[in-house]
Every structure is written in C-alpha cells, then in structure tokens.
Amino acid sequence: MQIDTIEVYYDRKVQLSQFEPITFGATATVTLEDGDDPDEVYAEVAGDLQDAVERELARRVATKKREERE
C-alpha cells in the first residue's frame, strides 16, 4: 500500500477566564511526492501546525488580557 496524502490536525484548549474556554486548531493536508518519508513529513507538518496554533492562542490571550485592562 502506498500513502499519497497525509492529514495532520492539532488543537489546543485554554481557559481565558472563568467559564470562557477557547479552542483553536488547524488541519493540513499534504500530498506526498516520490521519495518522501511519510513519518518525516508528518513530523514536520505537525510541528508547523503546533507552532501556528500556539502563536495564535498567545495572540488571542494577549488581546483578551488587554481588553480586560481597558
């Protein structure tokens, strides 16, 4: 069996304040090319998704804290 596409999903849930959870996630679908190692591609894409989700969550948490101070 040959794998030709990989779908990677990552999400994270944080509590902004009491009774105010936020979940943010991302999905990427990658088409493998000849010679690609599926495990290596998965690991690379998973790392990229995790970084992107964590950056966006940090931005949203910072925005929420700034709004609460105003």
PQR file with spaces between the fields and no chain letter, atoms N, CA, C, O and H, PARSE charges and radii, in Angstrom:
ATOM       1  N    MET     1       0.845   -1.181    0.000 -0.4000 1.5000
ATOM       2  CA   MET     1       0.000    0.000    0.000 -0.0000 2.0000
ATOM       3  C    MET     1       0.889    1.242    0.000  0.5500 1.7000
ATOM       4  O    MET     1       1.859    1.336    0.752 -0.5500 1.4000
ATOM       5  N    GLN     2       0.538    2.175   -0.849 -0.4000 1.5000
ATOM       6  CA   GLN     2       1.299    3.415   -0.945 -0.0000 2.0000
ATOM       7  C    GLN     2       0.472    4.559   -0.373  0.5500 1.7000
ATOM       8  O    GLN     2      -0.695    4.733   -0.725 -0.5500 1.4000
ATOM       9  H    GLN     2      -0.250    2.100   -1.460  0.4000 1.0000
ATOM      10  N    ILE     3       1.084    5.330    0.504 -0.4000 1.5000
ATOM      11  CA   ILE     3       0.426    6.501    1.080 -0.0000 2.0000
ATOM      12  C    ILE     3       0.720    7.687    0.174  0.5500 1.7000
ATOM      13  O    ILE     3       1.881    7.975   -0.114 -0.5500 1.4000
ATOM      14  H    ILE     3       2.032    5.188    0.789  0.4000 1.0000
ATOM      15  N    ASP     4      -0.329    8.378   -0.280 -0.4000 1.5000
ATOM      16  CA   ASP     4      -0.094    9.523   -1.160 -0.0000 2.0000
ATOM      17  C    ASP     4      -0.492   10.862   -0.540  0.5500 1.7000
ATOM      18  O    ASP     4      -0.057   11.912   -1.013 -0.5500 1.4000
ATOM      19  H    ASP     4      -1.272    8.144   -0.046  0.4000 1.0000
ATOM      20  N    THR     5      -1.312   10.838    0.514 -0.4000 1.5000
ATOM      21  CA   THR     5      -1.647   12.071    1.231 -0.0000 2.0000
ATOM      22  C    THR     5      -1.641   11.810    2.730  0.5500 1.7000
ATOM      23  O    THR     5      -1.888   10.694    3.188 -0.5500 1.4000
ATOM      24  H    THR     5      -1.664    9.985    0.899  0.4000 1.0000
ATOM      25  N    ILE     6      -1.357   12.853    3.468 -0.4000 1.5000
ATOM      26  CA   ILE     6      -1.370   12.793    4.933 -0.0000 2.0000
ATOM      27  C    ILE     6      -2.175   13.987    5.424  0.5500 1.7000
ATOM      28  O    ILE     6      -2.003   15.104    4.936 -0.5500 1.4000
ATOM      29  H    ILE     6      -1.157   13.759    3.096  0.4000 1.0000
ATOM      30  N    GLU     7      -3.048   13.749    6.386 -0.4000 1.5000
ATOM      31  CA   GLU     7      -3.789   14.836    7.016 -0.0000 2.0000
ATOM      32  C    GLU     7      -3.338   14.924    8.466  0.5500 1.7000
ATOM      33  O    GLU     7      -3.321   13.927    9.188 -0.5500 1.4000
ATOM      34  H    GLU     7      -3.188   12.842    6.783  0.4000 1.0000
ATOM      35  N    VAL     8      -2.975   16.119    8.877 -0.4000 1.5000
ATOM      36  CA   VAL     8      -2.475   16.352   10.231 -0.0000 2.0000
ATOM      37  C    VAL     8      -3.384   17.375   10.898  0.5500 1.7000
ATOM      38  O    VAL     8      -3.736   18.388   10.293 -0.5500 1.4000
ATOM      39  H    VAL     8      -2.988   16.929    8.291  0.4000 1.0000
ATOM      40  N    TYR     9      -3.766   17.110   12.149 -0.4000 1.5000
ATOM      41  CA   TYR     9      -4.631   18.018   12.900 -0.0000 2.0000
ATOM      42  C    TYR     9      -4.008   18.286   14.262  0.5500 1.7000
ATOM      43  O    TYR     9      -3.464   17.382   14.897 -0.5500 1.4000
ATOM      44  H    TYR     9      -3.481   16.287   12.640  0.4000 1.0000
ATOM      45  N    TYR    10      -4.094   19.535   14.704 -0.4000 1.5000
ATOM      46  CA   TYR    10      -3.625   19.897   16.042 -0.0000 2.0000
ATOM      47  C    TYR    10      -4.586   20.929   16.602  0.5500 1.7000
ATOM      48  O    TYR    10      -4.960   21.878   15.913 -0.5500 1.4000
ATOM      49  H    TYR    10      -4.536   20.270   14.189  0.4000 1.0000
ATOM      50  N    ASP    11      -4.987   20.740   17.858 -0.4000 1.5000
ATOM      51  CA   ASP    11      -5.774   21.773   18.516 -0.0000 2.0000
ATOM      52  C    ASP    11      -5.379   21.871   19.970  0.5500 1.7000
ATOM      53  O    ASP    11      -4.752   20.975   20.536 -0.5500 1.4000
ATOM      54  H    ASP    11      -4.683   19.969   18.418  0.4000 1.0000
ATOM      55  N    ARG    12      -5.769   22.994   20.556 -0.4000 1.5000
ATOM      56  CA   ARG    12      -5.449   23.226   21.957 -0.0000 2.0000
ATOM      57  C    ARG    12      -6.565   24.057   22.563  0.5500 1.7000
ATOM      58  O    ARG    12      -7.120   24.948   21.921 -0.5500 1.4000
ATOM      59  H    ARG    12      -6.278   23.721   20.096  0.4000 1.0000
ATOM      60  N    LYS    13      -6.878   23.752   23.800 -0.4000 1.5000
ATOM      61  CA   LYS    13      -7.928   24.470   24.521 -0.0000 2.0000
ATOM      62  C    LYS    13      -7.292   25.166   25.721  0.5500 1.7000
ATOM      63  O    LYS    13      -6.520   24.563   26.468 -0.5500 1.4000
ATOM      64  H    LYS    13      -6.427   23.028   24.322  0.4000 1.0000
ATOM      65  N    VAL    14      -7.628   26.442   25.894 -0.4000 1.5000
ATOM      66  CA   VAL    14      -7.156   27.195   27.053 -0.0000 2.0000
ATOM      67  C    VAL    14      -8.340   27.916   27.681  0.5500 1.7000
ATOM      68  O    VAL    14      -9.365   28.141   27.037 -0.5500 1.4000
ATOM      69  H    VAL    14      -8.255   26.931   25.288  0.4000 1.0000
ATOM      70  N    GLN    15      -8.181   28.268   28.928 -0.4000 1.5000
ATOM      71  CA   GLN    15      -9.214   28.965   29.682 -0.0000 2.0000
ATOM      72  C    GLN    15      -8.851   30.445   29.716  0.5500 1.7000
ATOM      73  O    GLN    15      -7.885   30.827   30.377 -0.5500 1.4000
ATOM      74  H    GLN    15      -7.348   28.085   29.451  0.4000 1.0000
ATOM      75  N    LEU    16      -9.612   31.284   29.012 -0.4000 1.5000
ATOM      76  CA   LEU    16      -9.335   32.719   29.022 -0.0000 2.0000
ATOM      77  C    LEU    16      -9.686   33.329   30.368  0.5500 1.7000
ATOM      78  O    LEU    16      -8.900   34.082   30.943 -0.5500 1.4000
ATOM      79  H    LEU    16     -10.397   30.974   28.476  0.4000 1.0000
ATOM      80  N    SER    17     -10.843   33.008   30.855 -0.4000 1.5000
ATOM      81  CA   SER    17     -11.274   33.409   32.188 -0.0000 2.0000
ATOM      82  C    SER    17     -12.317   32.386   32.628  0.5500 1.7000
ATOM      83  O    SER    17     -12.637   31.459   31.885 -0.5500 1.4000
ATOM      84  H    SER    17     -11.481   32.397   30.388  0.4000 1.0000
ATOM      85  N    GLN    18     -12.835   32.558   33.818 -0.4000 1.5000
ATOM      86  CA   GLN    18     -13.782   31.570   34.326 -0.0000 2.0000
ATOM      87  C    GLN    18     -14.955   31.416   33.358  0.5500 1.7000
ATOM      88  O    GLN    18     -15.560   32.402   32.935 -0.5500 1.4000
ATOM      89  H    GLN    18     -12.574   33.312   34.421  0.4000 1.0000
ATOM      90  N    PHE    19     -15.260   30.187   33.021 -0.4000 1.5000
ATOM      91  CA   PHE    19     -16.358   29.838   32.112 -0.0000 2.0000
ATOM      92  C    PHE    19     -16.167   30.402   30.698  0.5500 1.7000
ATOM      93  O    PHE    19     -17.140   30.626   29.979 -0.5500 1.4000
ATOM      94  H    PHE    19     -14.769   29.386   33.365  0.4000 1.0000
ATOM      95  N    GLU    20     -14.924   30.627   30.310 -0.4000 1.5000
ATOM      96  CA   GLU    20     -14.663   31.149   28.970 -0.0000 2.0000
ATOM      97  C    GLU    20     -13.492   30.399   28.320  0.5500 1.7000
ATOM      98  O    GLU    20     -12.404   30.950   28.152 -0.5500 1.4000
ATOM      99  H    GLU    20     -14.133   30.446   30.895  0.4000 1.0000
ATOM     100  N    PRO    21     -13.733   29.140   27.961 -0.5600 1.5000
ATOM     101  CA   PRO    21     -12.670   28.397   27.275  0.2800 2.0000
ATOM     102  C    PRO    21     -12.618   28.785   25.798  0.5500 1.7000
ATOM     103  O    PRO    21     -13.615   29.199   25.207 -0.5500 1.4000
ATOM     104  N    ILE    22     -11.451   28.642   25.237 -0.4000 1.5000
ATOM     105  CA   ILE    22     -11.298   28.856   23.799 -0.0000 2.0000
ATOM     106  C    ILE    22     -10.496   27.684   23.246  0.5500 1.7000
ATOM     107  O    ILE    22      -9.477   27.284   23.810 -0.5500 1.4000
ATOM     108  H    ILE    22     -10.641   28.306   25.717  0.4000 1.0000
ATOM     109  N    THR    23     -10.971   27.151   22.145 -0.4000 1.5000
ATOM     110  CA   THR    23     -10.262   26.077   21.455 -0.0000 2.0000
ATOM     111  C    THR    23      -9.882   26.590   20.081  0.5500 1.7000
ATOM     112  O    THR    23     -10.706   27.162   19.367 -0.5500 1.4000
ATOM     113  H    THR    23     -11.799   27.476   21.687  0.4000 1.0000
ATOM     114  N    PHE    24      -8.639   26.381   19.724 -0.4000 1.5000
ATOM     115  CA   PHE    24      -8.178   26.787   18.405 -0.0000 2.0000
ATOM     116  C    PHE    24      -7.411   25.625   17.807  0.5500 1.7000
ATOM     117  O    PHE    24      -6.616   24.980   18.490 -0.5500 1.4000
ATOM     118  H    PHE    24      -7.971   25.917   20.304  0.4000 1.0000
ATOM     119  N    GLY    25      -7.646   25.360   16.542 -0.4000 1.5000
ATOM     120  CA   GLY    25      -6.971   24.247   15.891 -0.0000 2.0000
ATOM     121  C    GLY    25      -6.740   24.516   14.421  0.5500 1.7000
ATOM     122  O    GLY    25      -7.247   25.481   13.849 -0.5500 1.4000
ATOM     123  H    GLY    25      -8.291   25.884   15.987  0.4000 1.0000
ATOM     124  N    ALA    26      -5.963   23.636   13.832 -0.4000 1.5000
ATOM     125  CA   ALA    26      -5.665   23.752   12.405 -0.0000 2.0000
ATOM     126  C    ALA    26      -5.480   22.358   11.825  0.5500 1.7000
ATOM     127  O    ALA    26      -5.047   21.432   12.510 -0.5500 1.4000
ATOM     128  H    ALA    26      -5.551   22.852   14.296  0.4000 1.0000
ATOM     129  N    THR    27      -5.815   22.233   10.556 -0.4000 1.5000
ATOM     130  CA   THR    27      -5.649   20.981    9.824 -0.0000 2.0000
ATOM     131  C    THR    27      -4.864   21.271    8.557  0.5500 1.7000
ATOM     132  O    THR    27      -5.076   22.287    7.896 -0.5500 1.4000
ATOM     133  H    THR    27      -6.167   22.986   10.000  0.4000 1.0000
ATOM     134  N    ALA    28      -3.959   20.365    8.229 -0.4000 1.5000
ATOM     135  CA   ALA    28      -3.210   20.478    6.975 -0.0000 2.0000
ATOM     136  C    ALA    28      -3.285   19.142    6.255  0.5500 1.7000
ATOM     137  O    ALA    28      -3.143   18.084    6.867 -0.5500 1.4000
ATOM     138  H    ALA    28      -3.787   19.539    8.766  0.4000 1.0000
ATOM     139  N    THR    29      -3.509   19.204    4.964 -0.4000 1.5000
ATOM     140  CA   THR    29      -3.480   18.013    4.121 -0.0000 2.0000
ATOM     141  C    THR    29      -2.297   18.162    3.175  0.5500 1.7000
ATOM     142  O    THR    29      -2.174   19.157    2.461 -0.5500 1.4000
ATOM     143  H    THR    29      -3.625   20.064    4.468  0.4000 1.0000
ATOM     144  N    VAL    30      -1.434   17.161    3.184 -0.4000 1.5000
ATOM     145  CA   VAL    30      -0.201   17.215    2.407 -0.0000 2.0000
ATOM     146  C    VAL    30      -0.192   16.072    1.405  0.5500 1.7000
ATOM     147  O    VAL    30      -0.482   14.927    1.750 -0.5500 1.4000
ATOM     148  H    VAL    30      -1.533   16.353    3.764  0.4000 1.0000
ATOM     149  N    THR    31       0.143   16.391    0.171 -0.4000 1.5000
ATOM     150  CA   THR    31       0.315   15.368   -0.854 -0.0000 2.0000
ATOM     151  C    THR    31       1.791   15.000   -0.911  0.5500 1.7000
ATOM     152  O    THR    31       2.650   15.855   -1.127 -0.5500 1.4000
ATOM     153  H    THR    31       0.379   17.321   -0.109  0.4000 1.0000
ATOM     154  N    LEU    32       2.070   13.727   -0.715 -0.4000 1.5000
ATOM     155  CA   LEU    32       3.453   13.263   -0.724 -0.0000 2.0000
ATOM     156  C    LEU    32       3.982   13.164   -2.145  0.5500 1.7000
ATOM     157  O    LEU    32       3.252   12.828   -3.078 -0.5500 1.4000
ATOM     158  H    LEU    32       1.372   13.032   -0.539  0.4000 1.0000
ATOM     159  N    GLU    33       5.248   13.458   -2.287 -0.4000 1.5000
ATOM     160  CA   GLU    33       5.923   13.307   -3.568 -0.0000 2.0000
ATOM     161  C    GLU    33       6.788   12.054   -3.510  0.5500 1.7000
ATOM     162  O    GLU    33       7.060   11.527   -2.432 -0.5500 1.4000
ATOM     163  H    GLU    33       5.841   13.731   -1.530  0.4000 1.0000
ATOM     164  N    ASP    34       7.212   11.588   -4.662 -0.4000 1.5000
ATOM     165  CA   ASP    34       8.079   10.410   -4.706 -0.0000 2.0000
ATOM     166  C    ASP    34       9.308   10.644   -3.836  0.5500 1.7000
ATOM     167  O    ASP    34       9.946   11.694   -3.910 -0.5500 1.4000
ATOM     168  H    ASP    34       6.991   12.017   -5.538  0.4000 1.0000
ATOM     169  N    GLY    35       9.625    9.664   -3.023 -0.4000 1.5000
ATOM     170  CA   GLY    35      10.801    9.747   -2.171 -0.0000 2.0000
ATOM     171  C    GLY    35      10.548   10.357   -0.811  0.5500 1.7000
ATOM     172  O    GLY    35      11.427   10.307    0.049 -0.5500 1.4000
ATOM     173  H    GLY    35       9.106    8.811   -2.963  0.4000 1.0000
ATOM     174  N    ASP    36       9.364   10.937   -0.584 -0.4000 1.5000
ATOM     175  CA   ASP    36       9.052   11.496    0.733 -0.0000 2.0000
ATOM     176  C    ASP    36       8.865   10.377    1.743  0.5500 1.7000
ATOM     177  O    ASP    36       8.254    9.351    1.444 -0.5500 1.4000
ATOM     178  H    ASP    36       8.650   10.977   -1.283  0.4000 1.0000
ATOM     179  N    ASP    37       9.395   10.582    2.936 -0.4000 1.5000
ATOM     180  CA   ASP    37       9.172    9.653    4.043 -0.0000 2.0000
ATOM     181  C    ASP    37       7.928   10.142    4.785  0.5500 1.7000
ATOM     182  O    ASP    37       7.954   11.229    5.362 -0.5500 1.4000
ATOM     183  H    ASP    37       9.892   11.416    3.179  0.4000 1.0000
ATOM     184  N    PRO    38       6.842    9.369    4.785 -0.5600 1.5000
ATOM     185  CA   PRO    38       5.602    9.824    5.433  0.2800 2.0000
ATOM     186  C    PRO    38       5.787   10.225    6.896  0.5500 1.7000
ATOM     187  O    PRO    38       5.179   11.195    7.349 -0.5500 1.4000
ATOM     188  N    ASP    39       6.614    9.498    7.637 -0.4000 1.5000
ATOM     189  CA   ASP    39       6.833    9.834    9.048 -0.0000 2.0000
ATOM     190  C    ASP    39       7.527   11.184    9.204  0.5500 1.7000
ATOM     191  O    ASP    39       7.169   11.974   10.077 -0.5500 1.4000
ATOM     192  H    ASP    39       7.109    8.710    7.269  0.4000 1.0000
ATOM     193  N    GLU    40       8.510   11.444    8.363 -0.4000 1.5000
ATOM     194  CA   GLU    40       9.221   12.724    8.427 -0.0000 2.0000
ATOM     195  C    GLU    40       8.313   13.878    8.025  0.5500 1.7000
ATOM     196  O    GLU    40       8.330   14.935    8.656 -0.5500 1.4000
ATOM     197  H    GLU    40       8.801   10.802    7.653  0.4000 1.0000
ATOM     198  N    VAL    41       7.527   13.680    6.984 -0.4000 1.5000
ATOM     199  CA   VAL    41       6.604   14.723    6.535 -0.0000 2.0000
ATOM     200  C    VAL    41       5.578   15.006    7.624  0.5500 1.7000
ATOM     201  O    VAL    41       5.282   16.164    7.916 -0.5500 1.4000
ATOM     202  H    VAL    41       7.513   12.821    6.471  0.4000 1.0000
ATOM     203  N    TYR    42       5.034   13.952    8.224 -0.4000 1.5000
ATOM     204  CA   TYR    42       4.052   14.120    9.298 -0.0000 2.0000
ATOM     205  C    TYR    42       4.655   14.929   10.446  0.5500 1.7000
ATOM     206  O    TYR    42       4.040   15.877   10.934 -0.5500 1.4000
ATOM     207  H    TYR    42       5.274   13.010    7.986  0.4000 1.0000
ATOM     208  N    ALA    43       5.858   14.552   10.874 -0.4000 1.5000
ATOM     209  CA   ALA    43       6.503   15.235   11.997 -0.0000 2.0000
ATOM     210  C    ALA    43       6.740   16.715   11.684  0.5500 1.7000
ATOM     211  O    ALA    43       6.526   17.576   12.537 -0.5500 1.4000
ATOM     212  H    ALA    43       6.358   13.782   10.478  0.4000 1.0000
ATOM     213  N    GLU    44       7.177   17.003   10.471 -0.4000 1.5000
ATOM     214  CA   GLU    44       7.431   18.391   10.087 -0.0000 2.0000
ATOM     215  C    GLU    44       6.139   19.201   10.060  0.5500 1.7000
ATOM     216  O    GLU    44       6.089   20.312   10.588 -0.5500 1.4000
ATOM     217  H    GLU    44       7.350   16.303    9.778  0.4000 1.0000
ATOM     218  N    VAL    45       5.106   18.652    9.452 -0.4000 1.5000
ATOM     219  CA   VAL    45       3.829   19.363    9.361 -0.0000 2.0000
ATOM     220  C    VAL    45       3.201   19.514   10.747  0.5500 1.7000
ATOM     221  O    VAL    45       2.650   20.569   11.063 -0.5500 1.4000
ATOM     222  H    VAL    45       5.147   17.750    9.023  0.4000 1.0000
ATOM     223  N    ALA    46       3.277   18.478   11.571 -0.4000 1.5000
ATOM     224  CA   ALA    46       2.723   18.553   12.928 -0.0000 2.0000
ATOM     225  C    ALA    46       3.415   19.654   13.725  0.5500 1.7000
ATOM     226  O    ALA    46       2.756   20.398   14.451 -0.5500 1.4000
ATOM     227  H    ALA    46       3.724   17.621   11.315  0.4000 1.0000
ATOM     228  N    GLY    47       4.720   19.763   13.599 -0.4000 1.5000
ATOM     229  CA   GLY    47       5.456   20.823   14.286 -0.0000 2.0000
ATOM     230  C    GLY    47       5.047   22.202   13.805  0.5500 1.7000
ATOM     231  O    GLY    47       4.881   23.123   14.605 -0.5500 1.4000
ATOM     232  H    GLY    47       5.256   19.158   13.010  0.4000 1.0000
ATOM     233  N    ASP    48       4.883   22.345   12.490 -0.4000 1.5000
ATOM     234  CA   ASP    48       4.452   23.631   11.932 -0.0000 2.0000
ATOM     235  C    ASP    48       3.054   24.009   12.419  0.5500 1.7000
ATOM     236  O    ASP    48       2.807   25.163   12.769 -0.5500 1.4000
ATOM     237  H    ASP    48       5.018   21.597   11.840  0.4000 1.0000
ATOM     238  N    LEU    49       2.142   23.037   12.442 -0.4000 1.5000
ATOM     239  CA   LEU    49       0.778   23.311   12.917 -0.0000 2.0000
ATOM     240  C    LEU    49       0.779   23.690   14.391  0.5500 1.7000
ATOM     241  O    LEU    49       0.098   24.632   14.797 -0.5500 1.4000
ATOM     242  H    LEU    49       2.343   22.099   12.158  0.4000 1.0000
ATOM     243  N    GLN    50       1.543   22.953   15.189 -0.4000 1.5000
ATOM     244  CA   GLN    50       1.599   23.248   16.618 -0.0000 2.0000
ATOM     245  C    GLN    50       2.117   24.670   16.840  0.5500 1.7000
ATOM     246  O    GLN    50       1.555   25.417   17.640 -0.5500 1.4000
ATOM     247  H    GLN    50       2.096   22.188   14.860  0.4000 1.0000
ATOM     248  N    ASP    51       3.173   25.040   16.143 -0.4000 1.5000
ATOM     249  CA   ASP    51       3.711   26.396   16.277 -0.0000 2.0000
ATOM     250  C    ASP    51       2.670   27.443   15.898  0.5500 1.7000
ATOM     251  O    ASP    51       2.505   28.438   16.604 -0.5500 1.4000
ATOM     252  H    ASP    51       3.630   24.433   15.493  0.4000 1.0000
ATOM     253  N    ALA    52       1.969   27.226   14.794 -0.4000 1.5000
ATOM     254  CA   ALA    52       0.969   28.187   14.327 -0.0000 2.0000
ATOM     255  C    ALA    52      -0.182   28.327   15.322  0.5500 1.7000
ATOM     256  O    ALA    52      -0.620   29.439   15.617 -0.5500 1.4000
ATOM     257  H    ALA    52       2.102   26.417   14.221  0.4000 1.0000
ATOM     258  N    VAL    53      -0.667   27.206   15.833 -0.4000 1.5000
ATOM     259  CA   VAL    53      -1.776   27.236   16.794 -0.0000 2.0000
ATOM     260  C    VAL    53      -1.337   27.920   18.086  0.5500 1.7000
ATOM     261  O    VAL    53      -2.076   28.741   18.629 -0.5500 1.4000
ATOM     262  H    VAL    53      -0.311   26.302   15.593  0.4000 1.0000
ATOM     263  N    GLU    54      -0.155   27.595   18.582 -0.4000 1.5000
ATOM     264  CA   GLU    54       0.325   28.202   19.827 -0.0000 2.0000
ATOM     265  C    GLU    54       0.520   29.713   19.669  0.5500 1.7000
ATOM     266  O    GLU    54       0.209   30.472   20.587 -0.5500 1.4000
ATOM     267  H    GLU    54       0.446   26.928   18.141  0.4000 1.0000
ATOM     268  N    ARG    55       1.030   30.157   18.517 -0.4000 1.5000
ATOM     269  CA   ARG    55       1.191   31.600   18.274 -0.0000 2.0000
ATOM     270  C    ARG    55      -0.164   32.303   18.262  0.5500 1.7000
ATOM     271  O    ARG    55      -0.320   33.371   18.854 -0.5500 1.4000
ATOM     272  H    ARG    55       1.283   29.540   17.771  0.4000 1.0000
ATOM     273  N    GLU    56      -1.140   31.700   17.588 -0.4000 1.5000
ATOM     274  CA   GLU    56      -2.468   32.314   17.516 -0.0000 2.0000
ATOM     275  C    GLU    56      -3.130   32.353   18.890  0.5500 1.7000
ATOM     276  O    GLU    56      -3.757   33.351   19.245 -0.5500 1.4000
ATOM     277  H    GLU    56      -1.013   30.832   17.107  0.4000 1.0000
ATOM     278  N    LEU    57      -3.000   31.290   19.656 -0.4000 1.5000
ATOM     279  CA   LEU    57      -3.572   31.294   21.007 -0.0000 2.0000
ATOM     280  C    LEU    57      -2.909   32.360   21.868  0.5500 1.7000
ATOM     281  O    LEU    57      -3.594   33.057   22.617 -0.5500 1.4000
ATOM     282  H    LEU    57      -2.491   30.479   19.368  0.4000 1.0000
ATOM     283  N    ALA    58      -1.599   32.499   21.776 -0.4000 1.5000
ATOM     284  CA   ALA    58      -0.894   33.524   22.550 -0.0000 2.0000
ATOM     285  C    ALA    58      -1.401   34.913   22.166  0.5500 1.7000
ATOM     286  O    ALA    58      -1.584   35.770   23.030 -0.5500 1.4000
ATOM     287  H    ALA    58      -1.043   31.933   21.167  0.4000 1.0000
ATOM     288  N    ARG    59      -1.627   35.134   20.871 -0.4000 1.5000
ATOM     289  CA   ARG    59      -2.148   36.417   20.410 -0.0000 2.0000
ATOM     290  C    ARG    59      -3.542   36.675   20.975  0.5500 1.7000
ATOM     291  O    ARG    59      -3.842   37.780   21.428 -0.5500 1.4000
ATOM     292  H    ARG    59      -1.478   34.438   20.169  0.4000 1.0000
ATOM     293  N    ARG    60      -4.390   35.649   20.944 -0.4000 1.5000
ATOM     294  CA   ARG    60      -5.765   35.817   21.441 -0.0000 2.0000
ATOM     295  C    ARG    60      -5.802   36.032   22.950  0.5500 1.7000
ATOM     296  O    ARG    60      -6.600   36.833   23.438 -0.5500 1.4000
ATOM     297  H    ARG    60      -4.146   34.752   20.575  0.4000 1.0000
ATOM     298  N    VAL    61      -4.955   35.333   23.691 -0.4000 1.5000
ATOM     299  CA   VAL    61      -4.896   35.515   25.145 -0.0000 2.0000
ATOM     300  C    VAL    61      -4.408   36.928   25.463  0.5500 1.7000
ATOM     301  O    VAL    61      -4.958   37.588   26.345 -0.5500 1.4000
ATOM     302  H    VAL    61      -4.307   34.683   23.294  0.4000 1.0000
ATOM     303  N    ALA    62      -3.385   37.392   24.756 -0.4000 1.5000
ATOM     304  CA   ALA    62      -2.872   38.748   24.980 -0.0000 2.0000
ATOM     305  C    ALA    62      -3.943   39.791   24.671  0.5500 1.7000
ATOM     306  O    ALA    62      -4.082   40.769   25.404 -0.5500 1.4000
ATOM     307  H    ALA    62      -2.939   36.856   24.040  0.4000 1.0000
ATOM     308  N    THR    63      -4.694   39.592   23.601 -0.4000 1.5000
ATOM     309  CA   THR    63      -5.775   40.515   23.246 -0.0000 2.0000
ATOM     310  C    THR    63      -6.835   40.538   24.336  0.5500 1.7000
ATOM     311  O    THR    63      -7.312   41.608   24.714 -0.5500 1.4000
ATOM     312  H    THR    63      -4.581   38.797   23.005  0.4000 1.0000
ATOM     313  N    LYS    64      -7.207   39.380   24.840 -0.4000 1.5000
ATOM     314  CA   LYS    64      -8.223   39.289   25.900 -0.0000 2.0000
ATOM     315  C    LYS    64      -7.752   40.009   27.159  0.5500 1.7000
ATOM     316  O    LYS    64      -8.520   40.751   27.771 -0.5500 1.4000
ATOM     317  H    LYS    64      -6.820   38.510   24.534  0.4000 1.0000
ATOM     318  N    LYS    65      -6.498   39.798   27.551 -0.4000 1.5000
ATOM     319  CA   LYS    65      -5.972   40.456   28.752 -0.0000 2.0000
ATOM     320  C    LYS    65      -5.934   41.971   28.571  0.5500 1.7000
ATOM     321  O    LYS    65      -6.230   42.721   29.501 -0.5500 1.4000
ATOM     322  H    LYS    65      -5.874   39.195   27.054  0.4000 1.0000
ATOM     323  N    ARG    66      -5.565   42.418   27.362 -0.4000 1.5000
ATOM     324  CA   ARG    66      -5.525   43.851   27.080 -0.0000 2.0000
ATOM     325  C    ARG    66      -6.935   44.441   27.164  0.5500 1.7000
ATOM     326  O    ARG    66      -7.120   45.528   27.710 -0.5500 1.4000
ATOM     327  H    ARG    66      -5.324   41.808   26.606  0.4000 1.0000
ATOM     328  N    GLU    67      -7.926   43.730   26.627 -0.4000 1.5000
ATOM     329  CA   GLU    67      -9.314   44.205   26.671 -0.0000 2.0000
ATOM     330  C    GLU    67      -9.827   44.277   28.103  0.5500 1.7000
ATOM     331  O    GLU    67     -10.588   45.184   28.440 -0.5500 1.4000
ATOM     332  H    GLU    67      -7.775   42.846   26.184  0.4000 1.0000
ATOM     333  N    GLU    68      -9.423   43.335   28.948 -0.4000 1.5000
ATOM     334  CA   GLU    68      -9.875   43.335   30.344 -0.0000 2.0000
ATOM     335  C    GLU    68      -9.309   44.516   31.119  0.5500 1.7000
ATOM     336  O    GLU    68      -9.946   45.006   32.051 -0.5500 1.4000
ATOM     337  H    GLU    68      -8.805   42.598   28.674  0.4000 1.0000
ATOM     338  N    ARG    69      -8.117   44.980   30.743 -0.4000 1.5000
ATOM     339  CA   ARG    69      -7.497   46.118   31.438 -0.0000 2.0000
ATOM     340  C    ARG    69      -8.137   47.440   31.033  0.5500 1.7000
ATOM     341  O    ARG    69      -8.099   48.407   31.794 -0.5500 1.4000
ATOM     342  H    ARG    69      -7.599   44.582   29.986  0.4000 1.0000
ATOM     343  N    GLU    70      -8.719   47.489   29.847 -0.4000 1.5000
ATOM     344  CA   GLU    70      -9.290   48.753   29.339 -0.0000 2.0000
ATOM     345  C    GLU    70     -10.633   49.059   29.930  0.5500 1.7000
ATOM     346  O    GLU    70     -11.234   50.081   29.601 -0.5500 1.4000
ATOM     347  H    GLU    70      -8.750   46.704   29.229  0.4000 1.0000
